[in-house]
Amino acid sequence: MTVAPATLPAARGGHLVWTSRAGVPFPDLVPRARRLAWVSEGLCPDADLYTLFTARVREHPDRAALVDDAGTLTYAALGAEVRRIAALFAGSDLAAGDVVALRLPDGRDAVAAELAVYALGAVALPLPPSGDDRDTRALLGRSRARAAVLARAEQIRVLPDLPHLATRYVPGPDRTGALGLHPPMPRAPEPWRPGPVDPYGPARILVSSGSETEPKMVAYSHHALAGGRARYVRALHPDPAVPPRHLVLVPLASSFGSLGTPVTLAVLGGTLIVPSRFDPAGALRLIAEHRPTHLFAVPTMLRRIADLPARPGEDTSSLRAVVSSGAALPPAVAEACRRRFGRPVVTVYGSSDGVNCHTAGESRPTGDSVGTPDPGVARIRITGPDGSPLPTGQSGQIEALGPMTPLCYVNSPELNARYRTPDGWVRTGDLGRLDEYGRLHVLGRFKRIVVRGGLNISLAEVEHELNGHPCVAEAVCVPVPDPDLGERLCACVRPAPGTPAPTPADLTEHLLSRGLGRRKHPELLLLVDEMPLGPTGKICYRTLTAWAARQEGGRFPGPR
């Protein structure tokens, strides 16, 4: 395939490397032979995302592509808007290989701008919706983005003076020198034609806070998004004759939300339903009015929806499944969703780093199983401390490799060395095992531990047992600094509605009955009405840790 010169890869150190016009290398850490095999096996369509999207426009121009706060856009209307914005970008000297940062509220501007980036053969960098200035500067600096499309003019003023950041856009005209996505006066379309784009090359960067001091950026190719990531979403649809209608409540800029624009629209040709902000009652109204086939949300969102009393005549019968990801799904929340919607609840274990396993097709996953890995998405193996694969039943680090595997971490050779093996496997940093039936069991994060007087305590292990208490709706454990032992363990608990709040003595008795040794028991109890959330809807551990550090009472009984 002939490709645009800016995206032509070069061999370097045994890998193919694409380089942005600002000089950022994008090496593919997966051996080329594996990528070629996945394409030849039909696991990845050999086309870029914009080519796939325009095929969907031709197939069904009048189908609803997007439903947002402003109304409904058909595929034909969205296609025209994408071409208009692509011409605008090209007129600002953006081209293949450039990184374009996007921070827009979920809706038509965000979707059309992302597709326009793909149309140029450039690389989309959707920024977290509520990232602070420090993180924004780090992301723009490390990616050497050549353009930033921002929701508000005041965001322009906090951008660093980066020489590579040549162009800034906001939705409308503004006095800071930024260009407007929507010019005040209609004008004739700029002459623009899409050029060839290498589907093996970089398309989108996913941002993850992870456990690093700065957010991680993970580069995905067109193939990895349109192949592996789309294949896991396809597995949620038992009837391919029914066009998918996806209500996505998580930010489209998030790793979980990346199933929206590149997958639902460009690959599946479905309808994407997105509110600009999450509201539990509003989500139920969207289900009733727009008849989605699937609801995608993080556990906290699902719990808040399920906690609402049913409205008279409430109709959620269009749903085929409720899909949860982003954090572990408490059993009580899963059961509440099954009762509320009468549909299967699918859990997705995944991350921006390129790991995926889900429970689609499994009616009632048991224990900590997150399903059976699909090698057409990502193979899973368990490795020991020396990196060698472990036999069935043994616990170790979860590693993943498959059509969904990303290219690399962006401009971070130290992360590539830490989290990728020489033959392309992703080291997740998660602890797990594969059982005799091939199901994956996730046992927690290696780094989510409390070190108490030299004893490492797995937070996930304690949380798992606390969530089995009948008076606990949700439990999260966090470390609290201690001048004597280094750290102590605090259990942050949201009591189950209609039950008495558990006391430290109640939880101690429960943990003992579950066989958890006293050395692993929490020493502090913090009762909360709601778990604090971060910008992507996940529980904010930083806030809980700050609350726990100020906790005076609620100490657990017994010597420590």
RODO-2510 file (C-alpha; in nm, 4 decimals, decimal comma):
residues 560
     n   res          X          Y          Z
     1     m     0,0000     0,0000     0,0000
     2     t     0,1333     0,3463    -0,0895
     3     v     0,1357     0,5766     0,2141
     4     a     0,1740     0,9463     0,2753
     5     p     0,5407     1,0423     0,3154
     6     a     0,4898     1,1809     0,6667
     7     t     0,3802     0,8400     0,7926
     8     l     0,6310     0,6181     0,6106
     9     p     0,7844     0,3895     0,8726
    10     a     1,1540     0,3155     0,9024
    11     a     1,3195     0,0098     1,0538
    12     r     1,5039     0,0866     1,3751
    13     g     1,6337    -0,1581     1,6332
    14     g     1,4299    -0,4433     1,4868
    15     h     1,1025    -0,2466     1,4941
    16     l     0,9113    -0,0372     1,2444
    17     v     0,9028     0,3232     1,3650
    18     w     0,6688     0,6017     1,2510
    19     t     0,7876     0,9519     1,3373
    20     s     0,5649     1,2566     1,3773
    21     r     0,6516     1,5787     1,1987
    22     a     0,7567     1,7162     1,5397
    23     g     1,0018     1,4292     1,5809
    24     v     0,8178     1,1912     1,8184
    25     p     0,8909     0,8257     1,7367
    26     f     0,6106     0,5664     1,7395
    27     p     0,7808     0,2242     1,7346
    28     d     0,5643    -0,0845     1,6967
    29     l     0,6884    -0,3133     1,9738
    30     v     0,4952    -0,6087     1,8308
    31     p     0,6950    -0,8079     1,5709
    32     r     0,5868    -0,7220     1,2172
    33     a     0,5174    -1,0876     1,1327
    34     r     0,2515    -1,1029     1,4044
    35     r     0,0755    -0,7901     1,2763
    36     l     0,0741    -0,9258     0,9218
    37     a    -0,0641    -1,2592     1,0416
    38     w    -0,3525    -1,0928     1,2295
    39     v    -0,4483    -0,9020     0,9155
    40     s    -0,4237    -1,2087     0,6914
    41     e    -0,6422    -1,4038     0,9388
    42     g    -0,9099    -1,1349     0,9154
    43     l    -0,8698    -1,0229     1,2766
    44     c    -0,7890    -0,6664     1,1670
    45     p    -0,9438    -0,4930     0,8631
    46     d    -0,6660    -0,3728     0,6367
    47     a    -0,7956    -0,0171     0,6216
    48     d    -0,7584     0,3035     0,8195
    49     l    -1,0358     0,4406     1,0418
    50     y    -1,1462     0,7211     0,8080
    51     t    -1,1749     0,4822     0,5132
    52     l    -1,3873     0,2528     0,7303
    53     f    -1,6054     0,5451     0,8402
    54     t    -1,6680     0,6683     0,4855
    55     a    -1,7734     0,3148     0,3915
    56     r    -2,0364     0,3308     0,6674
    57     v    -2,1549     0,6688     0,5309
    58     r    -2,2030     0,5171     0,1863
    59     e    -2,3803     0,2087     0,3233
    60     h    -2,6452     0,3897     0,5290
    61     p    -2,6298     0,7713     0,4910
    62     d    -2,9681     0,8245     0,6590
    63     r    -2,9033     0,6127     0,9685
    64     a    -2,8587     0,8031     1,2952
    65     a    -2,4874     0,8189     1,3674
    66     l    -2,4816     1,0381     1,6762
    67     v    -2,7305     1,1436     1,9406
    68     d    -2,6042     1,4184     2,1712
    69     d    -2,7439     1,7085     2,3725
    70     a    -2,8046     1,9026     2,0492
    71     g    -3,0078     1,6310     1,8759
    72     t    -2,9388     1,3662     1,6119
    73     l    -2,6870     1,3608     1,3257
    74     t    -2,7170     1,1146     1,0386
    75     y    -2,4129     0,9469     0,8886
    76     a    -2,4384     1,1757     0,5851
    77     a    -2,4500     1,4883     0,8038
    78     l    -2,1653     1,3703     1,0247
    79     g    -1,9586     1,2782     0,7196
    80     a    -2,0020     1,6297     0,5797
    81     e    -1,8996     1,7837     0,9125
    82     v    -1,5905     1,5630     0,9293
    83     r    -1,4844     1,6718     0,5790
    84     r    -1,5387     2,0382     0,6701
    85     i    -1,3201     2,0139     0,9809
    86     a    -1,0557     1,8087     0,7980
    87     a    -1,0340     2,0846     0,5355
    88     l    -1,0044     2,3417     0,8162
    89     f    -0,7210     2,1435     0,9748
    90     a    -0,5439     2,0979     0,6413
    91     g    -0,5727     2,4719     0,5779
    92     s    -0,3828     2,5284     0,9035
    93     d    -0,0947     2,3136     0,7771
    94     l    -0,1865     2,0079     0,9801
    95     a    -0,1000     1,6879     0,8004
    96     a    -0,0285     1,3190     0,8316
    97     g     0,1926     1,2360     1,1261
    98     d     0,0949     1,5380     1,3389
    99     v    -0,0377     1,4849     1,6912
   100     v    -0,3621     1,6788     1,7508
   101     a    -0,4818     1,7178     2,1110
   102     l    -0,8587     1,7284     2,1685
   103     r    -1,0418     1,8470     2,4790
   104     l    -1,4082     1,8929     2,3946
   105     p    -1,7270     1,7897     2,5746
   106     d    -1,8756     1,4668     2,4464
   107     g    -2,0889     1,5442     2,1426
   108     r    -2,0705     1,6252     1,7735
   109     d    -1,7673     1,8558     1,7869
   110     a    -1,5597     1,5970     1,9736
   111     v    -1,6651     1,3128     1,7423
   112     a    -1,6247     1,5053     1,4150
   113     a    -1,2876     1,6530     1,5178
   114     e    -1,1506     1,3083     1,6082
   115     l    -1,2644     1,1585     1,2773
   116     a    -1,1152     1,4581     1,0944
   117     v    -0,7791     1,3857     1,2568
   118     y    -0,7965     1,0300     1,1229
   119     a    -0,8930     1,1656     0,7807
   120     l    -0,5629     1,3556     0,7649
   121     g    -0,3619     1,0536     0,8745
   122     a    -0,2736     1,2491     1,1890
   123     v    -0,2780     1,1126     1,5463
   124     a    -0,5632     1,2009     1,7840
   125     l    -0,4783     1,2716     2,1490
   126     p    -0,8101     1,3054     2,3391
   127     l    -0,7213     1,4718     2,6695
   128     p    -0,8913     1,3744     2,9973
   129     p    -1,1902     1,6084     3,0404
   130     s    -1,0850     1,7446     3,3793
   131     g    -0,7098     1,7115     3,3691
   132     d    -0,5204     1,9775     3,5631
   133     d    -0,2832     2,2274     3,4052
   134     r     0,0261     2,0325     3,5083
   135     d    -0,0947     1,7121     3,3442
   136     t    -0,2047     1,9019     3,0325
   137     r     0,1382     2,0605     2,9950
   138     a     0,3041     1,7213     3,0417
   139     l     0,0853     1,5561     2,7769
   140     l     0,1270     1,8350     2,5224
   141     g     0,4989     1,8565     2,5857
   142     r     0,5782     1,4859     2,5684
   143     s     0,3597     1,4258     2,2608
   144     r     0,4829     1,7468     2,0903
   145     a     0,1296     1,8083     1,9717
   146     r     0,1125     2,0510     1,6772
   147     a    -0,2471     2,1554     1,7471
   148     a    -0,4913     2,1660     2,0374
   149     v    -0,8701     2,1820     2,0017
   150     l    -1,0161     2,3073     2,3284
   151     a    -1,3676     2,3609     2,4599
   152     r    -1,3183     2,7120     2,5986
   153     a    -1,1028     3,0098     2,5176
   154     e    -0,9753     3,0384     2,8752
   155     q    -0,8072     2,6991     2,8367
   156     i    -0,5855     2,8575     2,5700
   157     r    -0,4371     3,0943     2,8267
   158     v    -0,3014     2,8161     3,0481
   159     l    -0,1288     2,6332     2,7654
   160     p     0,2476     2,6388     2,7797
   161     d     0,4510     2,8297     2,5262
   162     l     0,5548     2,5257     2,3280
   163     p     0,7208     2,5930     1,9936
   164     h     0,5700     2,2815     1,8352
   165     l     0,2122     2,3799     1,9344
   166     a     0,1475     2,5807     1,6202
   167     t    -0,2333     2,5931     1,6137
   168     r    -0,5077     2,6327     1,8708
   169     y    -0,8800     2,5918     1,8087
   170     v    -1,1927     2,6587     2,0091
   171     p    -1,5531     2,5912     1,8965
   172     g    -1,6201     2,9562     1,8111
   173     p    -1,4094     3,2620     1,7201
   174     d    -1,2164     3,4165     2,0064
   175     r    -0,9767     3,6992     2,0905
   176     t    -0,6806     3,4881     2,2031
   177     g    -0,5690     3,4172     1,8504
   178     a    -0,7288     3,0743     1,8427
   179     l    -0,9110     2,9597     1,5329
   180     g    -1,2775     2,8636     1,5461
   181     l    -1,4103     2,5218     1,4503
   182     h    -1,7279     2,7046     1,3469
   183     p    -1,6516     3,0280     1,1575
   184     p    -1,9049     3,3098     1,2129
   185     m    -1,9895     3,3371     0,8429
   186     p    -2,0546     3,0339     0,6211
   187     r    -1,8036     2,9984     0,3446
   188     a    -1,7332     2,7657     0,0569
   189     p    -1,5664     2,4391     0,1575
   190     e    -1,1881     2,4320     0,1333
   191     p    -1,0590     2,2045    -0,1438
   192     w    -0,9439     1,8911     0,0341
   193     r    -0,9099     1,5268    -0,0587
   194     p    -0,8107     1,2495     0,1800
   195     g    -0,4769     1,0887     0,1055
   196     p    -0,3708     0,7294     0,1687
   197     v    -0,3074     0,6423     0,5348
   198     d    -0,1042     0,3495     0,6677
   199     p    -0,3421     0,1373     0,8812
   200     y    -0,0410    -0,0113     1,0620
   201     g     0,0580     0,3373     1,1809
   202     p    -0,0489     0,5420     1,4859
   203     a    -0,4086     0,6676     1,5009
   204     r    -0,5045     0,7489     1,8593
   205     i    -0,3282     0,7993     2,1909
   206     l    -0,5029     0,6742     2,5046
   207     v    -0,4204     0,8505     2,8306
   208     s    -0,4013     0,6664     3,1602
   209     s    -0,3101     0,8021     3,5015
   210     g    -0,1872     0,4572     3,6018
   211     s     0,0614     0,4575     3,8888
   212     e     0,3105     0,6987     3,7336
   213     t     0,3843     1,0548     3,8439
   214     e     0,2644     1,1799     3,5050
   215     p    -0,0167     1,0377     3,2903
   216     k     0,0861     0,7577     3,0570
   217     m     0,0182     0,7890     2,6845
   218     v    -0,0362     0,4703     2,4860
   219     a    -0,0320     0,4815     2,1047
   220     y    -0,2753     0,2612     1,9109
   221     s    -0,2690     0,1877     1,5397
   222     h    -0,5732     0,1939     1,3115
   223     h    -0,5523    -0,1875     1,3059
   224     a    -0,5514    -0,2234     1,6853
   225     l    -0,8614    -0,0043     1,7213
   226     a    -1,0540    -0,1358     1,4206
   227     g    -0,9465    -0,4947     1,4830
   228     g    -0,8828    -0,6018     1,8411
   229     r    -1,0764    -0,3315     2,0245
   230     a    -1,3706    -0,3604     1,7852
   231     r    -1,3752    -0,7397     1,8157
   232     y    -1,4439    -0,7297     2,1884
   233     v    -1,7329    -0,4896     2,1277
   234     r    -1,8696    -0,7143     1,8498
   235     a    -1,8776    -1,0027     2,0989
   236     l    -2,1425    -0,8132     2,2971
   237     h    -2,3891    -0,8334     2,0061
   238     p    -2,5631    -1,1713     1,9868
   239     d    -2,7623    -1,0648     1,6791
   240     p    -2,5440    -0,9002     1,4099
   241     a    -2,8593    -0,8188     1,2086
   242     v    -2,9590    -0,5594     1,4716
   243     p    -2,7615    -0,2344     1,4291
   244     p    -2,5888    -0,1523     1,7580
   245     r    -2,7039     0,1526     1,9511
   246     h    -2,4518     0,2331     2,2239
   247     l    -2,5294     0,4616     2,5168
   248     v    -2,1800     0,5536     2,6395
   249     l    -2,1861     0,7330     2,9753
   250     v    -1,8095     0,7407     3,0260
   251     p    -1,6030     1,0174     2,8600
   252     l    -1,5198     0,9381     2,4978
   253     a    -1,1629     1,0507     2,5749
   254     s    -1,1163     0,7663     2,8249
   255     s    -0,9816     0,4212     2,7477
   256     f    -1,3262     0,2661     2,8023
   257     g    -1,4837     0,5462     2,5974
   258     s    -1,2596     0,4692     2,3009
   259     l    -1,5211     0,2138     2,1955
   260     g    -1,7275     0,5133     2,0811
   261     t    -1,5954     0,7059     1,7814
   262     p    -1,3387     0,4597     1,6355
   263     v    -1,5475     0,1455     1,6971
   264     t    -1,9221     0,2206     1,7151
   265     l    -1,9102     0,4673     1,4252
   266     a    -1,6086     0,3851     1,2076
   267     v    -1,6205     0,0045     1,2298
   268     l    -1,9664    -0,1114     1,3410
   269     g    -2,1756     0,1571     1,1714
   270     g    -2,3985     0,1862     1,4760
   271     t    -2,5555     0,4753     1,6643
   272     l    -2,3542     0,6475     1,9367
   273     i    -2,5592     0,8103     2,2150
   274     v    -2,3612     1,0441     2,4411
   275     p    -2,4682     1,2967     2,7054
   276     s    -2,2295     1,5855     2,7698
   277     r    -2,2267     1,4950     3,1408
   278     f    -2,3414     1,2041     3,3535
   279     d    -2,6765     1,2245     3,5308
   280     p    -2,8435     0,9027     3,6594
   281     a    -3,1990     1,0152     3,5908
   282     g    -3,0932     1,1565     3,2536
   283     a    -2,9384     0,8216     3,1608
   284     l    -3,2718     0,6481     3,2223
   285     r    -3,4473     0,9073     3,0059
   286     l    -3,1986     0,8440     2,7245
   287     i    -3,2680     0,4708     2,7446
   288     a    -3,6415     0,5295     2,7180
   289     e    -3,6199     0,7879     2,4388
   290     h    -3,3385     0,6550     2,2187
   291     r    -3,3654     0,2780     2,2722
   292     p    -2,9975     0,1792     2,3062
   293     t    -2,9028    -0,1853     2,2721
   294     h    -2,6115    -0,1526     2,5164
   295     l    -2,5309     0,0669     2,8144
   296     f    -2,1607     0,1321     2,8888
   297     a    -2,0670     0,2751     3,2283
   298     v    -1,8302     0,2379     3,5218
   299     p    -1,9592     0,0622     3,8363
   300     t    -2,0288     0,3802     4,0324
   301     m    -2,2498     0,5142     3,7522
   302     l    -2,4378     0,1844     3,7301
   303     r    -2,4958     0,1773     4,1037
   304     r    -2,6349     0,5323     4,1033
   305     i    -2,8694     0,4447     3,8177
   306     a    -2,9853     0,1218     3,9830
   307     d    -3,0460     0,3015     4,3138
   308     l    -3,3082     0,5300     4,1558
   309     p    -3,6693     0,4209     4,2051
   310     a    -3,8350     0,2969     3,8867
   311     r    -4,0572     0,5553     3,7201
   312     p    -4,4146     0,4665     3,6249
   313     g    -4,4103     0,3046     3,2810
   314     e    -4,0311     0,2959     3,2682
   315     d    -3,9195     0,1028     2,9591
   316     t    -3,5641    -0,0273     2,9333
   317     s    -3,6544    -0,3295     2,7199
   318     s    -3,4335    -0,2177     2,4279
   319     l    -3,1199    -0,3075     2,6226
   320     r    -2,9449    -0,6312     2,5296
   321     a    -2,6755    -0,5969     2,7962
   322     v    -2,5257    -0,3643     3,0550
   323     v    -2,1476    -0,3345     3,0196
   324     s    -1,9211    -0,2356     3,3090
   325     s    -1,5501    -0,1549     3,3050
   326     g    -1,2969     0,0861     3,4512
   327     a    -1,2997    -0,0727     3,7983
   328     a    -1,3994    -0,3950     3,9690
   329     l    -1,7780    -0,4421     3,9670
   330     p    -1,9067    -0,5171     4,3197
   331     p    -2,1391    -0,8207     4,3207
   332     a    -2,4145    -0,6172     4,4850
   333     v    -2,4066    -0,3616     4,2024
   334     a    -2,4126    -0,6337     3,9359
   335     e    -2,7145    -0,7948     4,1006
   336     a    -2,8917    -0,4581     4,1352
   337     c    -2,8453    -0,3970     3,7612
   338     r    -2,9766    -0,7433     3,6743
   339     r    -3,2875    -0,6783     3,8820
   340     r    -3,3376    -0,3285     3,7454
   341     f    -3,2866    -0,4018     3,3755
   342     g    -3,3527    -0,7758     3,3517
   343     r    -3,0543    -0,8110     3,1205
   344     p    -2,7072    -0,9687     3,1391
   345     v    -2,4358    -0,7641     3,3042
   346     v    -2,1029    -0,7930     3,1209
   347     t    -1,7829    -0,7023     3,2994
   348     v    -1,4810    -0,5962     3,0959
   349     y    -1,1349    -0,6253     3,2415
   350     g    -0,9209    -0,3925     3,0365
   351     s    -0,6937    -0,0936     3,0339
   352     s    -0,5379     0,1607     2,8047
   353     d    -0,2224    -0,0531     2,8040
   354     g    -0,3844    -0,3134     2,5770
   355     v    -0,5279    -0,5886     2,7969
   356     n    -0,8852    -0,7135     2,7553
   357     c    -1,1024    -0,9947     2,8849
   358     h    -1,4801    -0,9897     2,9265
   359     t    -1,7704    -1,2013     3,0454
   360     a    -1,9882    -1,1752     2,7335
   361     g    -2,1469    -1,5150     2,6792
   362     e    -2,1040    -1,6155     3,0447
   363     s    -2,4381    -1,5899     3,2234
   364     r    -2,3076    -1,5659     3,5798
   365     p    -1,9312    -1,5274     3,6246
   366     t    -1,8264    -1,6699     3,9595
   367     g    -1,5904    -1,5251     4,2176
   368     d    -1,3220    -1,3003     4,0758
   369     s    -1,3390    -1,4420     3,7212
   370     v    -1,3453    -1,1776     3,4483
   371     g    -1,4174    -1,4227     3,1690
   372     t    -1,2346    -1,6328     2,9123
   373     p    -0,9703    -1,4486     2,7056
   374     d    -1,0425    -1,4133     2,3339
   375     p    -0,7168    -1,4577     2,1379
   376     g    -0,8764    -1,2600     1,8542
   377     v    -0,8619    -0,9617     2,0915
   378     a    -0,5759    -1,0371     2,3291
   379     r    -0,4142    -1,3611     2,4439
   380     i    -0,3499    -1,3762     2,8182
   381     r    -0,0685    -1,5494     3,0004
   382     i     0,0505    -1,5535     3,3619
   383     t     0,4208    -1,5052     3,4295
   384     g     0,6468    -1,5423     3,7290
   385     p     0,9051    -1,2992     3,8690
   386     d     1,1568    -1,4040     3,6014
   387     g     0,9046    -1,3437     3,3208
   388     s     0,8552    -1,7097     3,2312
   389     p     0,4976    -1,8378     3,1813
   390     l     0,3406    -2,0168     3,4805
   391     p     0,1204    -2,3284     3,4639
   392     t    -0,2571    -2,3257     3,5075
   393     g    -0,3712    -2,2357     3,8570
   394     q    -0,0619    -2,0475     3,9658
   395     s    -0,0755    -1,6738     4,0419
   396     g     0,1528    -1,4218     3,8798
   397     q     0,1591    -1,1141     3,6587
   398     i    -0,1034    -1,0896     3,3840
   399     e     0,0468    -1,0276     3,0391
   400     a    -0,1417    -0,9708     2,7126
   401     l    -0,0684    -0,9828     2,3404
   402     g    -0,3072    -0,9767     2,0449
   403     p    -0,4653    -0,7690     1,7692
   404     m    -0,5608    -0,5054     2,0294
   405     t    -0,2037    -0,4617     2,1536
   406     p    -0,0888    -0,0991     2,1158
   407     l     0,2249     0,0191     1,9425
   408     c     0,4125     0,1725     2,2350
   409     y     0,4145     0,4269     2,5140
   410     v     0,4599     0,7724     2,3657
   411     n     0,8035     0,9302     2,4004
   412     s     0,8645     0,7176     2,7116
   413     p     1,1350     0,4562     2,6466
   414     e     1,1500     0,3878     3,0201
   415     l     0,7828     0,2817     3,0214
   416     n     0,8356     0,0644     2,7132
   417     a     1,1237    -0,1083     2,8914
   418     r     0,9197    -0,1566     3,2094
   419     y     0,5825    -0,2625     3,0693
   420     r     0,6648    -0,4350     2,7370
   421     t     0,8598    -0,7548     2,6748
   422     p     1,1113    -0,7835     2,3874
   423     d     0,8543    -0,9808     2,1831
   424     g     0,5715    -0,7320     2,2357
   425     w     0,3727    -0,8678     2,5332
   426     v     0,2177    -0,6067     2,7641
   427     r     0,3058    -0,6379     3,1323
   428     t    -0,0120    -0,5217     3,3047
   429     g     0,1135    -0,4909     3,6613
   430     d    -0,1945    -0,6913     3,7658
   431     l    -0,1896    -1,0125     3,9653
   432     g    -0,4003    -1,3004     3,8322
   433     r    -0,4321    -1,6684     3,7441
   434     l    -0,5912    -1,8844     3,4756
   435     d    -0,8078    -2,1708     3,6018
   436     e    -0,8520    -2,5172     3,4514
   437     y    -1,1368    -2,3870     3,2308
   438     g    -0,9210    -2,1105     3,0835
   439     r    -1,0980    -1,8334     3,2765
   440     l    -0,8981    -1,5375     3,3975
   441     h    -0,9127    -1,4426     3,7654
   442     v    -0,7870    -1,0947     3,8562
   443     l    -0,6479    -1,0873     4,2088
   444     g    -0,5421    -0,7227     4,2314
   445     r    -0,2687    -0,4779     4,1420
   446     f     0,0909    -0,5458     4,2328
   447     k     0,1280    -0,1843     4,3372
   448     r    -0,2044    -0,1465     4,5226
   449     i    -0,0589    -0,2470     4,8550
   450     v    -0,0136    -0,1122     5,2043
   451     v     0,3279    -0,1694     5,3570
   452     r     0,2631    -0,1924     5,7319
   453     g     0,5758    -0,2472     5,9359
   454     g     0,7331    -0,4414     5,6503
   455     l     0,4176    -0,6456     5,5765
   456     n     0,2688    -0,6018     5,2281
   457     i    -0,1120    -0,6083     5,2405
   458     s    -0,3081    -0,6363     4,9138
   459     l    -0,5799    -0,3721     4,9126
   460     a    -0,7820    -0,5699     4,6568
   461     e    -0,7820    -0,8799     4,8776
   462     v    -0,9231    -0,6928     5,1779
   463     e    -1,1741    -0,5035     4,9610
   464     h    -1,2974    -0,8319     4,8122
   465     e    -1,3772    -0,9705     5,1585
   466     l    -1,5300    -0,6473     5,2916
   467     n    -1,7643    -0,6275     4,9908
   468     g    -1,9119    -0,9616     5,0980
   469     h    -2,0544    -0,8127     5,4206
   470     p    -2,4352    -0,7708     5,3973
   471     c    -2,4206    -0,4151     5,5351
   472     v    -2,1511    -0,3017     5,2889
   473     a    -2,2594    -0,1631     4,9512
   474     e    -1,9081    -0,0615     4,8508
   475     a    -1,5682    -0,0841     5,0188
   476     v    -1,2372     0,0698     4,9139
   477     c    -0,9146     0,0399     5,1106
   478     v    -0,6451     0,3080     5,1167
   479     p    -0,3180     0,3556     5,3047
   480     v    -0,2821     0,6118     5,5816
   481     p     0,0682     0,7378     5,6694
   482     d     0,1872     0,6352     6,0142
   483     p     0,5054     0,7568     6,1881
   484     d     0,5592     0,4201     6,3586
   485     l     0,4668     0,1523     6,1025
   486     g     0,4997     0,3554     5,7833
   487     e     0,1401     0,2917     5,6735
   488     r    -0,1844     0,1705     5,8223
   489     l    -0,4902     0,0450     5,6387
   490     c    -0,8206     0,2355     5,6286
   491     a    -1,1468     0,0807     5,5044
   492     c    -1,3677     0,3395     5,3338
   493     v    -1,7208     0,1971     5,3377
   494     r    -2,0499     0,3063     5,1857
   495     p    -2,3205     0,1284     5,3888
   496     a    -2,5861    -0,0675     5,2025
   497     p    -2,9184     0,1239     5,1832
   498     g    -3,1676     0,0119     5,4468
   499     t    -2,9096    -0,1552     5,6694
   500     p    -2,7330    -0,0305     5,9837
   501     a    -2,3893     0,1136     5,9261
   502     p    -2,1273    -0,1514     6,0021
   503     t    -1,9018    -0,0939     6,3014
   504     p    -1,5336    -0,1808     6,3240
   505     a    -1,6275    -0,4794     6,5414
   506     d    -1,8777    -0,6007     6,2781
   507     l    -1,6174    -0,5906     6,0031
   508     t    -1,3473    -0,7506     6,2169
   509     e    -1,5775    -1,0439     6,2946
   510     h    -1,6678    -1,0732     5,9257
   511     l    -1,3047    -1,0731     5,8099
   512     l    -1,2123    -1,3366     6,0683
   513     s    -1,5002    -1,5547     5,9495
   514     r    -1,3658    -1,5231     5,5944
   515     g    -1,0249    -1,6486     5,7053
   516     l    -0,8411    -1,3168     5,6690
   517     g    -0,5631    -1,2981     5,9267
   518     r    -0,5665    -1,0101     6,1748
   519     r    -0,2450    -0,8692     6,0339
   520     k    -0,4385    -0,7833     5,7169
   521     h    -0,7364    -0,6206     5,8879
   522     p    -0,8017    -0,2459     5,8465
   523     e    -0,7194    -0,0315     6,1460
   524     l    -0,9431     0,2608     6,0528
   525     l    -1,3014     0,2797     5,9290
   526     l    -1,4294     0,5756     5,7265
   527     l    -1,8038     0,5754     5,6494
   528     v    -1,9028     0,7716     5,3381
   529     d    -2,2361     0,8541     5,1768
   530     e    -2,0813     0,8489     4,8264
   531     m    -1,7439     0,7479     4,6916
   532     p    -1,5601     1,0461     4,5389
   533     l    -1,5178     1,0185     4,1630
   534     g    -1,2444     1,1301     3,9263
   535     p    -1,3081     1,2828     3,5807
   536     t    -1,3598     0,9434     3,4113
   537     g    -1,6148     0,8260     3,6699
   538     k    -1,3724     0,5990     3,8557
   539     i    -1,3290     0,6194     4,2319
   540     c    -1,0719     0,8839     4,3217
   541     y    -0,8260     0,7077     4,5521
   542     r    -0,6356     1,0320     4,6117
   543     t    -0,9430     1,1991     4,7638
   544     l    -1,0270     0,8962     4,9779
   545     t    -0,6692     0,8845     5,1031
   546     a    -0,6902     1,2515     5,2031
   547     w    -1,0191     1,1918     5,3850
   548     a    -0,8814     0,8850     5,5603
   549     a    -0,5712     1,0727     5,6753
   550     r    -0,7994     1,3190     5,8592
   551     q    -1,0061     1,0411     6,0180
   552     e    -0,9961     1,0607     6,3975
   553     g    -1,2397     0,7918     6,5142
   554     g    -1,3492     0,4589     6,3736
   555     r    -1,0481     0,2609     6,4923
   556     f    -1,0784    -0,1151     6,4786
   557     p    -1,0615    -0,3024     6,8102
   558     g    -0,7837    -0,5259     6,9303
   559     p    -0,4047    -0,4959     6,9475
   560     r    -0,2114    -0,4122     6,6331
***
